[in-house]
Amino acid sequence: MSLKRLLLPAAITAAVMTSFSPVAISQAQAASSIVETRAAGINQHYADIAEAVFADSLAAAQELQKAINTFLDAPTDANLKAARAAWVDSRIPYQQSEVYRFGNAIVDDWEGKVNAWPLDEGLIDYVDGTSYGTESDINAWYSANIIANPILNIGGKQVDASTIDKQLLTETLHEIDGVEANVATGYHAIEFLLWGQDLNGTKPGAGDRPATDFDPQNCSNGNCERRRAYLKAATDLLIDDLTEMADNWKQGGAARQQLAAKGDLGGLATITTGMGSLSYGELAGERTKLGLMLHDPEEEHDCFSDNTHWSHFYDALGIRNAYLGEYTRIDGSQVKGPSLSALTQATDPALDQKMREHLDLTQAAAQAMVDAAAHGETFDVLIAAGNTEGNAKVQAFVDALTAQTQVLEEVMATLGIADVELEGSDSLDNPSAVLGG
């Protein structure tokens, strides 16, 4: 992944070139005055939405925890299905929170504990050796299988995993040896445990782990007690981590304090940095274009559950929420207030309309992937080599995200938000580096 300054310098240069006009100077002064008057309210409401979306993420994860506990108490097919459904539901608010990354260091530094991907799942549990392999040149723990091995000695490092608990996962296993793919915690570790590997490649079908993998009385694939302990520890950790971030956004919380310390324009820069970096480098690039270029289902964000279409949809919706100052809570109530949209409309109505239209186009492109998934063409199927129509749907989403980021940069220039770096991606900025050309 690379950092790249996109079109913002050019936009600022264009603004400077026109600033010699008295009319342009007058317009710039008026815009600056509007920004100064409204920025504080926008930043405050941005934090209010964060408080709501992280509180909802925690509440949804608590429902997931209940469903998993019910499943562990009675490991039936029906209860496994219910736990999987609760996992999918828990992604709805969480993905809308990701727009708070990049601009807010407190979120970005924390995010790796809850949503890191892709993961080398052989660290955690059994895998299919034919498709997964047995070793990796860059990860000594690629197939360690902690669930099956209470004591491990790899590369001179001994790990006592006789007790699988939160401490083992966080202090020993997560990113062990500094390898980011050694993901031991968070949504995707839980996802892998609930679904197992997706062995269908770019054909329809998600993971299909049997419920008996967690049934000590009728145990399949061995180590059921340890697998149960891992699932419980990972789920409890998710609650701990989401509680931490929900608290950070409450009144007086650390995240609100950090945002306020940046000042009014600094707060607006934080909002737009999160929007632009998620839109371009992360979502358009790392999570979408990369998998499309390689036609590789291993680059799929929710690769075990085949839920990627919804995760992308709600990531895009989170960007839209941040611009419009709106968020629909899981109970159906709405959080609305001062917004970047209203600020842009007050300074340049045509530009605000343009931004809104591009956000709508992005959401429509995301909806097209959701609709395709409803007919069996999930993200891994859409990116398959030779699926021309499916590839086009995914590329349309990438193009819409890229275009909306460019318009966002126009908004930033108009509002006087300068010196902002947006996240880039080699898949968009340097494709030959990805393809080895």
TAUR-V855292 format. One record per residue. N is the residue number from 1. RES is the residue in one small letter. D_LAST is the distance of its C-alpha to the last C-alpha in Angstrom with 1 decimal. Layout:
n-><N/N>
res-><RES/RES>
d_last-><D_LAST/D_LAST>
This chain:
n-><1/2/3/4/5/6/7/8/9/10/11/12/13/14/15/16/17/18/19/20/21/22/23/24/25/26/27/28/29/30/31/32/33/34/35/36/37/38/39/40/41/42/43/44/45/46/47/48/49/50/51/52/53/54/55/56/57/58/59/60/61/62/63/64/65/66/67/68/69/70/71/72/73/74/75/76/77/78/79/80/81/82/83/84/85/86/87/88/89/90/91/92/93/94/95/96/97/98/99/100/101/102/103/104/105/106/107/108/109/110/111/112/113/114/115/116/117/118/119/120/121/122/123/124/125/126/127/128/129/130/131/132/133/134/135/136/137/138/139/140/141/142/143/144/145/146/147/148/149/150/151/152/153/154/155/156/157/158/159/160/161/162/163/164/165/166/167/168/169/170/171/172/173/174/175/176/177/178/179/180/181/182/183/184/185/186/187/188/189/190/191/192/193/194/195/196/197/198/199/200/201/202/203/204/205/206/207/208/209/210/211/212/213/214/215/216/217/218/219/220/221/222/223/224/225/226/227/228/229/230/231/232/233/234/235/236/237/238/239/240/241/242/243/244/245/246/247/248/249/250/251/252/253/254/255/256/257/258/259/260/261/262/263/264/265/266/267/268/269/270/271/272/273/274/275/276/277/278/279/280/281/282/283/284/285/286/287/288/289/290/291/292/293/294/295/296/297/298/299/300/301/302/303/304/305/306/307/308/309/310/311/312/313/314/315/316/317/318/319/320/321/322/323/324/325/326/327/328/329/330/331/332/333/334/335/336/337/338/339/340/341/342/343/344/345/346/347/348/349/350/351/352/353/354/355/356/357/358/359/360/361/362/363/364/365/366/367/368/369/370/371/372/373/374/375/376/377/378/379/380/381/382/383/384/385/386/387/388/389/390/391/392/393/394/395/396/397/398/399/400/401/402/403/404/405/406/407/408/409/410/411/412/413/414/415/416/417/418/419/420/421/422/423/424/425/426/427/428/429/430/431/432/433/434/435/436/437>
res-><m/s/l/k/r/l/l/l/p/a/a/i/t/a/a/v/m/t/s/f/s/p/v/a/i/s/q/a/q/a/a/s/s/i/v/e/t/r/a/a/g/i/n/q/h/y/a/d/i/a/e/a/v/f/a/d/s/l/a/a/a/q/e/l/q/k/a/i/n/t/f/l/d/a/p/t/d/a/n/l/k/a/a/r/a/a/w/v/d/s/r/i/p/y/q/q/s/e/v/y/r/f/g/n/a/i/v/d/d/w/e/g/k/v/n/a/w/p/l/d/e/g/l/i/d/y/v/d/g/t/s/y/g/t/e/s/d/i/n/a/w/y/s/a/n/i/i/a/n/p/i/l/n/i/g/g/k/q/v/d/a/s/t/i/d/k/q/l/l/t/e/t/l/h/e/i/d/g/v/e/a/n/v/a/t/g/y/h/a/i/e/f/l/l/w/g/q/d/l/n/g/t/k/p/g/a/g/d/r/p/a/t/d/f/d/p/q/n/c/s/n/g/n/c/e/r/r/r/a/y/l/k/a/a/t/d/l/l/i/d/d/l/t/e/m/a/d/n/w/k/q/g/g/a/a/r/q/q/l/a/a/k/g/d/l/g/g/l/a/t/i/t/t/g/m/g/s/l/s/y/g/e/l/a/g/e/r/t/k/l/g/l/m/l/h/d/p/e/e/e/h/d/c/f/s/d/n/t/h/w/s/h/f/y/d/a/l/g/i/r/n/a/y/l/g/e/y/t/r/i/d/g/s/q/v/k/g/p/s/l/s/a/l/t/q/a/t/d/p/a/l/d/q/k/m/r/e/h/l/d/l/t/q/a/a/a/q/a/m/v/d/a/a/a/h/g/e/t/f/d/v/l/i/a/a/g/n/t/e/g/n/a/k/v/q/a/f/v/d/a/l/t/a/q/t/q/v/l/e/e/v/m/a/t/l/g/i/a/d/v/e/l/e/g/s/d/s/l/d/n/p/s/a/v/l/g/g>
d_last-><17.0/17.5/20.6/20.5/23.4/23.1/25.5/28.6/28.9/28.9/31.4/33.6/33.4/34.6/37.4/38.5/38.6/41.0/43.0/45.2/47.0/50.1/49.3/45.8/47.3/49.9/47.4/45.3/48.4/49.4/46.1/46.2/49.7/48.7/45.8/48.2/50.8/48.6/45.7/47.8/48.7/45.2/44.0/46.9/46.2/42.5/43.9/46.4/43.7/41.8/45.1/45.5/42.0/41.9/45.5/44.5/41.5/44.0/46.6/44.1/43.0/46.7/47.1/44.2/46.0/49.2/47.6/46.0/49.3/51.0/48.6/49.1/52.8/52.6/49.3/49.7/47.3/48.7/48.3/44.7/44.0/45.8/43.8/40.5/41.8/42.8/39.3/37.9/40.7/39.9/36.4/38.0/39.3/36.8/33.7/35.7/36.1/32.4/32.7/34.7/31.7/29.8/32.8/35.2/34.4/37.1/35.3/31.8/33.1/34.9/32.5/30.6/33.9/34.2/30.9/28.2/25.5/23.7/26.0/26.1/29.3/30.3/31.5/34.2/35.4/35.1/32.0/31.2/29.8/28.4/26.0/25.6/25.8/27.9/25.9/22.9/21.4/21.6/24.7/27.9/29.7/27.3/30.3/33.2/35.2/37.6/39.8/40.6/40.9/43.4/42.7/39.3/38.3/34.6/33.3/36.7/37.0/39.9/40.1/43.4/42.6/46.1/46.6/44.0/44.7/43.2/43.4/41.3/38.6/38.4/39.3/37.8/35.2/33.2/30.0/31.6/30.0/28.2/25.7/25.2/24.7/28.2/29.8/33.5/35.0/34.9/34.5/31.7/33.5/36.5/34.5/33.3/36.9/38.3/35.9/34.3/31.0/29.8/29.3/28.8/25.0/24.3/27.9/30.8/32.5/32.4/33.5/37.0/38.4/42.2/44.8/46.4/43.6/45.8/49.2/51.0/53.7/51.4/48.2/45.1/42.3/44.4/44.7/45.8/47.7/44.8/42.5/45.2/45.4/41.6/41.7/44.7/43.4/40.1/42.0/44.6/41.9/40.3/43.8/44.2/40.9/41.5/45.1/43.9/41.7/44.4/46.8/44.6/44.8/48.6/50.9/50.8/47.7/45.2/42.5/45.0/46.1/42.6/42.1/45.5/44.9/42.1/44.6/44.6/41.6/39.7/40.4/39.0/35.9/35.6/36.0/33.4/30.9/31.2/31.0/28.0/25.9/26.6/26.1/22.7/20.7/22.4/23.5/21.2/18.1/18.5/21.1/20.2/16.8/14.9/17.0/16.7/12.9/13.1/16.6/17.8/21.4/21.1/19.6/22.9/25.2/28.4/27.0/30.3/32.6/30.4/31.7/28.5/29.6/32.7/30.9/28.6/31.8/33.7/31.0/31.0/34.8/35.0/33.3/35.8/38.6/37.8/38.0/41.1/42.8/43.5/43.1/44.8/45.9/46.1/49.8/49.3/50.5/48.6/47.9/47.9/48.4/47.3/43.7/41.0/41.6/45.2/44.4/42.0/44.5/47.2/45.1/43.2/44.2/41.7/38.8/40.0/40.3/36.8/35.5/37.6/36.4/32.7/33.6/35.4/32.5/30.3/33.0/33.4/29.8/30.2/33.4/31.8/29.7/32.9/34.7/32.2/32.5/36.3/35.8/33.7/30.2/29.2/25.8/24.3/25.6/24.5/20.8/21.0/18.8/21.1/23.3/22.9/25.8/25.0/21.4/23.1/25.5/22.9/21.0/24.4/25.0/21.8/22.8/26.3/25.4/23.3/26.1/28.8/27.1/27.2/30.9/31.6/30.5/33.1/35.6/34.8/35.3/38.5/39.9/39.1/36.6/34.5/32.2/30.4/26.9/25.2/22.8/19.2/16.2/12.5/12.4/14.3/13.7/10.0/8.3/4.6/6.4/7.8/5.5/3.8/0.0>
